[in-house]
């Protein structure tokens, strides 16, 4: 804040420049009365002596000159009085401006309090209390200033009345005052030297502060450079690690590709063997159809149907297992998709946080640039101060030279009046001693002030160094942030590679499933064609003769053995394919478990990094608040209006951190993985319940029973069927023909070999038919399928138990994560409490510093008042000395005039003033003429004129000190608003 400087008068009648108390005004008035009483007595004696010389021309000339000087001095006093009144009006205007500014500041504080109260009730109350305190202090300060102005006006009025009452005597008092000023100029010069030393020490302290700020700026630049280098090194390390991860992923992709190729080869070999078995079955069946009989063909057809049904059931179970594997793969894919989405959200949040940190870094750099600008401005101010100090030194040197010349002149005057000078010297010695004591007190107070400022500066420097020593938080934060980015990138790369690999596996699995489905469709078509052809040829085979039953039985046995071997080979191939598929599924599960573990690890690392980032944010906020407080103190020390941009930035950062804290507190824990595990567990439980509630599959048993029933029905139909006599009739006819031949050839014996062979073959066929009818159905394949179903149930139960264990483990991990989150929240609460305690400590320290600064200003005001009082005393003493000097000059002039006009006065009659009754006799009152005394009146007047010039210069210097005090008061009133803003 700047204040208007009032115009500097050339000379003043009032030496006090700071407000005084009533007691000081009373003492000053008393001194003026005493000082005016002495010249009055002296002037009475001088009047008596001058009345004896009224007839002389020289006496009349001196009275005319004295009256002219008195009139001139009266005019000067009036002019000075007007100037003083104008100065009082200007001070009133400045006080009014200060009041307006204080009112504006009060309004701003109220607005700030209203805005803060909407955010937090507790801070609003503290802020309101501080605002009330500030208002009271401002009101008290304003009231004090008004009281001081009233006292100043009262003193001015009293002095004005005294000057009007003693207009005739004021000229001599002024001359005496100037002489005393000349005598006390050495003491003032000592005080000026003390003030100069104090100013030099203050400038040195400011230069040290500026150098410290410059060192801080350079240190911050060095830290920024080191951070950039660390970032480059981390980038290079990340690139190397990315290359390693890419190599690992390439090797894993190659392994997966080889496994897929092996799976494709196994499926292709299985398909080829299945087709070969089907073709061999077709060939054997075609051969059996060409050579079989009716009964054998019927039994073979039933067996083929049973085998086809068994094959279809085995194929259906295989399809179910394949569907279950596809569903499990889909579940794993869904889990991976959810994990990837969650990781993308975390990555987006981390990116947003990184952007926010980058913005904060930019803000810090901006603050650093502003600090550099402030440093340059301070350097410019220091240059200006040095220039002003040099100018002041030059003026002091000139004043010293003039004082020396004036001292020489005063020495010449002292030689003429040695008798009176002894008393004057004693008085001057006492005054000088008093001034020396006061000077020592002032210097001791200045030293104390400087020591206190140095201690405060050291304390703040220690605090700044401590905060800078804690900048390891920033390094740790950068390191953790780099690790977090590296983990995020590696996780993204792993997820992308895993996703691409899963997509590739999905594509290969889909193609394999499509090929298997096509093979199954072809197999079903072939079986359907085989069934159709078999049903068509069955009618033809039933009409064939029984003569080829033995050959057909052998072929049937051959077909059975071939079909059993083909079934065994198919079962082995199915078992191998199932084991390979199970191994592949286990691989998928292991990969899924590894991915889940890696995701959990990354999530834990991210949570840890977030917690550390929050801690570093709080530490950074504390460091910034401390630096802002130190910067505010530095600005206050340089008498500069505090810059609130950094404080506004800290407020915004505080609000942002508060919002982030509320978001973290209100944010629900991420239970997506636990929910997925619960859903998978529920699915497995439902499947288990379905399996338990499902009735056993009796389709195969029913088919066997149906086949048995059909065979039984065929047997009963054959048993109940009427005998076929066509063959017997043919035999009878043939027998009749044979008989006729026998009768024709009675001499030839009958050939019964062929009939015997037919009878033997018929008996064999009957035995085989009875054996087939009594043979029990073959249930080995059904038993094998039942055992396979039991093994599958055991595998499902084992998988269900594993899933339950994994669910329990996931629940434990979730509980552990909740406990860790609660612990983190407790740590955050403790850290928040510590931060609040630290803020309260900083607030109390700032209040103590404010109180100490206020005390120092009050001490400075007291010093100024003491100096003004001392100046008034010196002025009164100078006035007394001037009066005595004038009396001495008048006595010398009277003596000279008496010596020159003695003969003429004896002859002339008394006239004019000499005829008055108050005039004394010349013979009685005429003192002896002083012979041999030099006339030093002109030199004394010249020295008095020079002393007037010096007194006017001292008045100007006093005005400047008064303006400086006013500026300090206004700056303190502005600084008093800082605690409110710092607390916010």
RAVENDA-V399250 format. One line per field, one symbol per residue. psi: psi as a letter, one per 40 degrees, with the letter a starting at -180 (. if undefined). burial: 1 if it has 9 or more other ideal C-beta (glycine too) atoms within 8 Angstrom, else 0. A space follows every 50 residues. Layout:
psi = ???
burial = ???
This chain:
psi = iiihhiihidiidheheiiiiddddddddddddddddddddddddddddd defdeidddddddddddddddddddddddddddddddddddddddddddd dddddddddddddddddddhdddddddddddddddddddddddddddddd dddddddddddddddfddeddddddddddddddedddddddddddddddd dddddddddddddddddddddddddddddddddddddddddddddddddd ddddddddddddddddddddddddddddddddddddddddeiaddddddd dddddddddddddddddddddddddddddddddddddddddddddddddd dddddddddddddddddddddddddddddddddddddddddddddddddd ddddddddddddddddgddddddddddddddddddddddddddddddddd dddddddddddddddddddeeddddddddddddddddddddddddddddd ddddddddddddddddddddddddddddddddddddedddddeiiedfdd dddddddddddddddddddddddddddddddddddddddddddddddddd dddddddddddddddddddddddddddddddddddddefihihedddddd dddddddddddddddehiihfdddddddddddddddddddddehiihedd dddddddddddddddddddehihhedddddddddddddddddddgdehih hedddddddddddddddddddddehiiheddddddddddddddddddddd dddddddddddddddddddddddddddddddddddddddddddddddddd dddddddddddddddddddddddddddddddddddddddddddddddddd eddddddiihibddeieeiihdddehiihhiehihedddddddddddddd dddddddddddddddddddddddddeedddddd.
burial = 00100100101110111111000110111011111101110110110111 11111101110110010011011101100110111111011111101110 11001101110110011000001101110110011011001100111110 11111101110110011011111111111111111111111111011111 11101111110111011011101100100110010011001100110010 01100100110111011011101110110111011011101111111111 11111111111111101110110011011011111101110110011001 00110110010011101101110110111011001100100110110011 01101100110111011001100100110011011101100110110011 01110110011011001101101111111111111111111111101110 11011101100110110011001101100110010011001101010111 01101101110110011011101101110110011011101100110111 01111110111111111111111111111111111111000110011011 10111110011000000000011101110110111011001000000001 00110011011001100000000000000000000001000100000000 00000000001101100110010000000011011001100110011011 00110110011011001101100110110011001001100110011011 01110110111011111111111111111111111111111111111100 10001000000001000011010010100000000110110111011101 1111111111111011111111111111111111
